[in-house]
Amino acid sequence: MTTRDASYVETAMPGASATALSRPAIWLGRAVSGLVILFMLLDGAIKLVPWPIVTETMDRMGYGSSESLARCLGAISLICTALYAFPPTSFVGAILMTGYLGGAMASHVRIGSPLFTHILFGFYLGVMVWGGLWLRDRRLRSLLPFAS
């Protein structure tokens, strides 16, 4: 870690220690984040088209088979993913993606989907979003003093 990095952590978080991240942690964080990004890109792309399976599923969930709503959700998904993928905005992207996934979980709860496969899938993905970010971003680690 350079002196510049250490001084940045000192000024950004007074009293925070400038802990160096190990290379395996950084690469594991990138891999986990990459899996989330690939999944969310696929999710957004199939909603932008929108394939018949998307509109049928939306109809079963009570949202109607609106192609415009599917495209809107696809665009929101891709915007959140893009923000998460770029390091300067990854924290904001993670917050927005958490909200998006929470809405998906609430929709599954409303229609009575199976717990571990459908309802909690958004939770699993959210853990991967924040876990990947925590592994690859020193600033997030400094915000959580108990986890460093």
C-alpha positions, -999 to +999 in steps of 0.1 A: +000+000+000+014+034-009+016+063+014-010+081-007-035+052-001-028+052+037-033+090+039-066+086+019-079+061+044-068+084+073-086+114+059-117+095+047-122+076+080-105+093+109-091+066+133-095+039+107-065+017+102-052+013+066-054-025+064-039-040+033-060-064+013-045-097+003-043-106-034-065-137-029-092-117-012-092-091-040-094-118-066-121-137-048-141-105-044-137-098-081-148-134-090-179-133-067-188-098-080-182-110-116-207-139-111-233-114-098-226-090-127-230-118-153-262-130-138-277-095-136-266-088-171-284-119-183-315-110-162-316-075-176-310-086-212-339-112-212-362-085-198-352-060-224-361-083-253-386-094-236-388-132-241-422-148-237-411-166-205-405-132-189-440-118-197-456-151-187-438-151-153-447-115-147-483-123-154-482-152-129-467-129-103-496-105-108-479-077-128-496-085-161-478-095-193-467-059-200-437-058-223-431-021-214-429-030-177-405-059-185-382-035-205-383-009-177-373-036-151-345-047-175-332-012-178-333-007-140-314-040-136-288-030-161-283+004-146-278-010-111-254-036-125-234-010-144-231+011-113-220-019-093-194-030-119-175+002-120-153+007-088-160+044-082-198+038-081-198+002-068-211+011-033-241+030-048-247+002-072-247-024-044-273-003-025-295+000-055-291-037-064-301-046-028-333-026-032-340-043-066-334-078-051-356-069-021-384-060-044-381-094-062-381-112-028-413-093-018-430-102-050-422-139-044-435-137-008-467-121-021-475-150-044-463-178-021-433-190-039-410-217-024-388-203+004-353-216-003-354-216-041-374-185-050-378-162-021-343-164-007-326-164-041-325-126-039-310-128-004-283-152-017-275-128-045-275-099-021-250-116+001-228-122-029-231-085-039-220-072-005-195-101+001-177-095-032-176-058-026-163-063+010-136-086-003-123-062-029-129-027-014-108-014+015-131+015+021-161-007+028-140-027+053-131+005+071-168+013+075-173-020+093-149-020+122-161-053+136-154-072+104-118-061+098 
